[in-house]
Every structure is written in C-alpha cells, then in structure tokens.
Amino acid sequence: MSNQNPTSSAAPADRAARDMDPAIADVVAPERDIAVEVGENIMEIKNLSVKFGGLVALDDVSFTIKRGEILGLIGPNGAGKTTCFNVMTGVYKPTSGQVLLEGQSIGGKLRHQITRLGLARTFQNIRLFGEMTALENVVVGLDARHKTSVVGALLRLPRHRREERTAIERGMALLEFVGIADDAAMLSRHLSYGHQRRLEIARALATDPKVLCLDEPAAGFNPAEKEDLMALIRAIRSDGYTVLLIEHDMKLVMGVTDRIVVLEFGKKLADGLPVEIRNDPRVVAAYLGEPEDDVA
C-alpha cells in the first residue's frame, strides 16, 4: 500500500484503497498463523451433498479456495449457493462430504469454533447489534480472539485492560479501513444502509479470519456504491485476506474475482477464470439466460 496520507472516512473506497495509511493496514491485518502459502489450497469442499427431506440442495459439489484469491460463487436462484455457504460456516450439517480449512475438517464444530479456526462471514440480511455503537459492534468481533478469563474481566486484571485498549485501537482501525470511522460512536441502527454493510464487513474482519465469506454484500447498492465495494474487497485481499464472494451482480463478480465457481440445481456447473466463465455457453444458458437467437 502507498505511503500517502490516510483518506478521511467519508472518502470513496477506491481512494481509501490507494491512500490507506500503512500503520492502519498493519493494525487491521496482524500476523496470522496460516499454514499454507499464497496460491495453495486454504479450503477444500469435497463431495458436499445436502438434502432437506426429498429436496437435494447440494449434489456432490467439490471445489477449492486458494490462499490470497477472491473466489466468486455464483448461480441462479435456487442453485445452492447459500446452502453451501451455510454448510461451510456451520449453520447446516452436510448429508455427506467434507469441508476442510487448512486440511482440518470443520464437520461437527459449532459456529463459534469455526470462527476461531479462521472462517468469518457476513449475511445477506444484515445482522448487527442495533443498540450498540459501530465501534462496540466491531469490538464484539474482536472478543473472539481474546484470552482473558471471565474472572480476569470481572477483576479487570492487567491482561484484560491490555486487551481492552488493543480492541479499541484495532476497532477504530477497522472502521477507518472500511471507510466509516466518523460513525464510530453512532448506534448501528442509525447508520445508513451502505454503512451498515461496511460495518458488518469490519466486524467479520475483527475475528481475524483466514477466509472471509461475503454473502451478497452489494444487495441494495447503487452503481457508485458497488464500485466502492469492489475497491474495498480488493483492499481486503491486498491486506492479506482470502475472500469468498456470493453475489448476483455479474458486473461486480466479473470485475473483482480471480476465479469463479458456478452452481446450477445444486451441482457444480463450471469452475474457471472470469473470462472463461463469461464465455462458457453453459453458464450463459443457465445463469445469464438463453441468447435471443435460441429463443423459439
């Protein structure tokens, strides 16, 4: 990142990505214990199937996520994208198959255990603590990495006080990173819709994830907000994070991802570079619609 002066929190995210103070970036992305090198598989989804009664939501789906990439997971409504997301993050249990993070199975683990292992997510429907400030919402995410015991917190022992100071410092850095530092003291329910989206990303980053899963982060955004979001996602990756993105907006997906996996009717339809996916006739037919010349 550049050594220019930090941008104000009100500036567009593309400026934030260019002008981010290296000191802020260092606080946002501390050294993490990641067992794989850049470009190697950090997550593996192996033969994943999910059935709800007689409905097959996922059917033997396999793909990988490489460390340091932005992977898009796309498909028409009902393709199984959100189901796959929910299995990966512990909301659903698979009928069969495995999800591996750095070679370790996350099967049977609770959601907070999966978060501690290094997998964080945002939600299609925003889930913030409305009566907490923006900063307090981020500090909640930081609690996932704190080591103070309940007794230590009650007695305010030195470790607890250090973690408290560090949490405020890093929380403010995260709010600056996503462009809403000026809203730190505002209740999250009073934030604009776009800033609530950014706050949810900051809270997910606060858990120090090895893989950040974004579930339709551009939902409800206008074109300018989508451009800013693309810049923010690139800045997140530049800061050392791996990103999995579910998104319906094809311009955003094609503009920000390194690779794309396409699902259709619960099966994997395609896996490749954005240009390959854009020109794949199966994807054009299934996701983008049949070409007009082919319509009877």
N, C-alpha and C positions, 0 to 999 in steps of 0.2 A: 504494500500500500504506500501511497505517496506520503511525503513529509510536509504537505501543505497544512495550513491551519484547519482545525476541525470546522465542519459546517454547523450551522445552527440547526436545532431540531426541527425547525419549520421548513427547512430546505428540502427539495425533492430528493428522493433516494438515490438518483443517479449521481448527484453532486456528493451525497453522503458517501457513496461507494468510492468516489475518486479522492475525496478530501478527508477521509476518516483519519483522525489522529492515531498514529501507531500505538500510543500508550493506551488508548481506549480499546483498540483491537486486541492488544495483549491481555487486558483485563477480561474482555469478553471471551476469549478463547485461551484459557490457561493450558499448560501442558497436560495432555491426557494419556492414559495408559492404553494405547491402541496396539493390538497385537499383529496387525497386518500392515504391509507397506502400501503406499499410494498405488492404485491400479490393481491390487489384489482383491479378491472377493472378501467383503466385510460381512455380507449377509447372503444366506442361501435359502431359497424357498424350494423345498424338494417334494415333488409329487403331492401337492397340497389339495385335499378334497374336503368340502364342507357340504353336508346335507342337512336340510331342515325338513324332517318328515320325508315326503316324496320329492321335494324340490332339491335339485342339485345346484348349489350356488357356485361352487368351485369344483372343477373336474380335472384332477391330476395336473395341477399347474406347477411349473418349475421355472425359476429364473434367479439370477444373481444380482446383487448390488455391489459395485466396486468402490473401494475407499476413494474418496475425493471426487466422485462424479455426482451429477444431478440426473437422476433417473426419473423419467415420466412413466406413470401407469395410467393408461387411457382405455377407453372403450365406451360403447353406447350405454344408455341407461339399462340397468339390469345385467351388465356384463360380469359383475363380481368384484369390481374394484374395491368398494368399501368393505365387502366381506373379507377380502384378502388383507386389507389394512387392519381390520378388527381382529383377525387371527394373529397377525404379526405383533399387535400391541396388547394381546391378552384379553380382549373383550369377548371373543369367541374361542372355543376349543375346536380344533380341526377334527373331522371324522377320521382322516388318515393323513399321513405326510408329516413333514418336519419344517420348522423354521430355526435356522442356526444363525447366531450372532458371534462372529469370530470363532466359529467352529463349535460353539456351545449351544445346545438345544434350549429354547425358551419354553418348550412344552410343559404345561402344568404349573408354570410360575404365575404368581399374582401380578397384577398390573404395576404395583409399586416396585416389585422385584425386577420386572422387565425395565422399568425406568432406571433403576440403579445399575443395571447391566449396560445401559447406554442407548436405549431406544426411547425417543420422545416424539410426541405428536401434537398437532393442533386438530381442531374439529371443524367439520362443515358448518355446524351450528355453534356459534361462539359460546364458550363456557368459561366465563370469568366470575370472580367474586365481586358482585356489583357494589357491595358496601365497603369494599377495600379500595384504597388508592391504587393507582397504577404501580407505584413502587412496591407497595405491600403485596400485590399480585405476583410480582417478579420474585420478591423475597420468599414467597411460598414455594416457588420452584427451586430456589437455592437451598431450601431446607432439605431437599432430597439428598444432598451431598454433605450435610452437616453431621458431625460425630459427637456432639455434646449429648450427654445423657439427660433424662428428664430431671434428675436431681441436680445436675450441673446447671441446667437452665433455671430451675427454681432458685438455686442459691447464687446464680449469676457468677459462677466461677470464672477464672481468667480465660479459659478456652471459650466459654460461651460468649464473653464480651468481645473476644477477638473475632469470633465467627460472625457476631452481630455487626461489628464495624465493617468487616470484609463484605458481608452480604449487602449492606447499604452502598458501599463503593461499587461493587460489581453490578448491583441492580441499577444504579444510575448509569453506569457504562453501557449496560444492555439497552436501556431506554434511549440513550444517545445513539447507539448503534442502529436501532430500528427507526429513529427519527422522531421520537415523541418525548424527549427529556423534559420539555417545558410542561408536560402534563403529569409529571411525577406525583404531585400532591392532589390530583383530581380523582374523585371516585370513578371507578372504571365504568359505571353505568352512565356517567355523564359524558364520556368520551364519544367522539364521532364514530360512526361505524368503521371507517377505514382505520382509525387509530386503535379501536378495539381489536381489529385483525392484527395489527402490528404488535399490540401488547400481548396477544396470545402467542405470537412467534417469540417474543422476548422471554416470556415465561417458560416456553419449551426449551429455549436455548439455556436458560438458567440451570436446567438439570444437567448441563454439560454432556449432551448426547454424542454418541459415536455416529448415530444415524438420526437425522431429523426428518420426520414424516409430516408433510403438509397436505391436509385434506381440503381441497378446493379453496385455497387461500384467496383467490381472486373473485369469489362469488359476491355479486353485488357491486363490483367495482366498475367505474367508468374507464374509458380507454387510457386517460392520463394516469389514473391510479394503477392500472395494470402495468404500464411502462415502469412506474416507480417500483412496483412489486418485483418485476423482473430484475431490476438493478439490485434490489435488496437481496434477492435469492442468490444472485451472482456474488454479492459481497459476503454472504454467509459461507458459500463454498470457498471463496478466496481466503476466508479466515480459518480454513482447515476442516470444515464440516462436510459430511456426506448427506445428500438430500434425496428423499423420495417424494415425488410430487404427484398427487392425483389432481387433475384439472380438466375441465370441459373446454376451456378456451384454447382452441388449436393454435392460434397465433402466439399465445403465451408459451404453450408447451414447445412448439417448434423453435421459438426464439430463445429459450433458456436452458433446455435439456441437452445432455450429451448423448443420451440413448433413451429409447422408448420401448416399453413393453405394452402390447395391445391385447386386451381380453375381449372375448365375444362369447356370450352364453356360457360363461364360467370356464371357458377353455382359453389357453394362450393361442392367439392368432398370429402374432408376429413379435419379433424382438430385433431391433436394429437401430442404426443412426437415424436422426430426424429426416434426412433426405431420403433414406431408404423407405422409411415408414410413409412419408408423404407420397411416394411414387408406387407404393405397393397396391395393386388393384384390389386385393382382398380387403385392405383397410379402407380404401376409397369406397368400396361397396358396403362394408359393414358399419363403418363409423361416420364417414362423410356423406354417404348416400350414393346411390347408383348414378353414373353420368347420365345427363339428359338424353343422349343418343340411344341409351339402352332401355329407356322407359317406353313401354308399349303405348 
